[in-house]
Amino acid sequence: MKRKMNPSDGMLKQFLLFFTKNIIFFLAGAIVGLLFFYLLRDLSIFIVEKFSFIQNIFGIRPYQECMSFGYVFAAIFFGNLISTIGYFTLGYLRASLPVSLISGFFMVVLLLTGTIRHDMPVPGEVSILFSVEMFYRIIALTTGDYINKNKFRNKAIPVTSIIIIFVMFISGVFYELYQLFY
């Protein structure tokens, strides 16, 4: 007996298709970033150093031993929250594929440039944290794109997605705090 297809099954497939496309574009951007870094290493370092002032605009300073827990928590929490909302908004504006591509590119360039600037390999916990953060941001892009296309015809998919983003977001914030303070 053939099972009757539920309309929400098609919506879930559509969400997973959006998500898969975003992951593929993110990985393509990461590959381009890897090639860019290895072919133009000095330019990569120059660009990252030249534009590091952007952090100061937002009041973000590199972590130092004497910083208070509250300041570091607020900087991490609100910085990641603003970024995640930005990703969601860009997804809603139907810019998820180019944003995925650009994010993959810059993630790799920033990580690899940091190894040269700080004269040390990327610690495993930094790679894990970066991966978790980018994963929930890709979900945020996908969710924004999905909501734009489908509005809230099926509330279960975007609500579930937002819960997953929130859990991963909070986990990432506390994992980063754990790495800094313990």
Secondary structure in CASP SS format (residue, H / E / C, confidence):
PFRMAT SS
TARGET T0000
AUTHOR 0000-0000-0000
METHOD secondary structure of the structure
MODEL  1
M C 1.00
K C 1.00
R C 1.00
K C 1.00
M C 1.00
N C 1.00
P H 1.00
S H 1.00
D H 1.00
G H 1.00
M H 1.00
L H 1.00
K H 1.00
Q H 1.00
F H 1.00
L H 1.00
L H 1.00
F H 1.00
F H 1.00
T H 1.00
K H 1.00
N H 1.00
I H 1.00
I H 1.00
F H 1.00
F H 1.00
L H 1.00
A H 1.00
G H 1.00
A H 1.00
I H 1.00
V H 1.00
G H 1.00
L H 1.00
L H 1.00
F H 1.00
F H 1.00
Y H 1.00
L H 1.00
L C 1.00
R H 1.00
D H 1.00
L H 1.00
S H 1.00
I H 1.00
F H 1.00
I H 1.00
V H 1.00
E H 1.00
K H 1.00
F C 1.00
S C 1.00
F H 1.00
I H 1.00
Q H 1.00
N H 1.00
I H 1.00
F C 1.00
G C 1.00
I C 1.00
R C 1.00
P C 1.00
Y C 1.00
Q C 1.00
E C 1.00
C C 1.00
M C 1.00
S C 1.00
F H 1.00
G H 1.00
Y H 1.00
V H 1.00
F H 1.00
A H 1.00
A H 1.00
I H 1.00
F H 1.00
F H 1.00
G H 1.00
N H 1.00
L H 1.00
I H 1.00
S H 1.00
T H 1.00
I H 1.00
G H 1.00
Y H 1.00
F H 1.00
T H 1.00
L H 1.00
G H 1.00
Y H 1.00
L C 1.00
R C 1.00
A C 1.00
S H 1.00
L H 1.00
P H 1.00
V H 1.00
S H 1.00
L H 1.00
I H 1.00
S H 1.00
G H 1.00
F H 1.00
F H 1.00
M H 1.00
V H 1.00
V H 1.00
L H 1.00
L H 1.00
L H 1.00
T H 1.00
G H 1.00
T H 1.00
I H 1.00
R H 1.00
H C 1.00
D C 1.00
M C 1.00
P C 1.00
V C 1.00
P C 1.00
G H 1.00
E H 1.00
V H 1.00
S H 1.00
I H 1.00
L H 1.00
F H 1.00
S H 1.00
V H 1.00
E H 1.00
M H 1.00
F H 1.00
Y H 1.00
R H 1.00
I H 1.00
I H 1.00
A H 1.00
L H 1.00
T H 1.00
T H 1.00
G H 1.00
D H 1.00
Y H 1.00
I H 1.00
N H 1.00
K H 1.00
N H 1.00
K C 1.00
F C 1.00
R C 1.00
N C 1.00
K C 1.00
A H 1.00
I H 1.00
P H 1.00
V H 1.00
T H 1.00
S H 1.00
I H 1.00
I H 1.00
I H 1.00
I H 1.00
F H 1.00
V H 1.00
M H 1.00
F H 1.00
I H 1.00
S H 1.00
G H 1.00
V H 1.00
F H 1.00
Y H 1.00
E H 1.00
L H 1.00
Y H 1.00
Q H 1.00
L H 1.00
F H 1.00
Y C 1.00
END
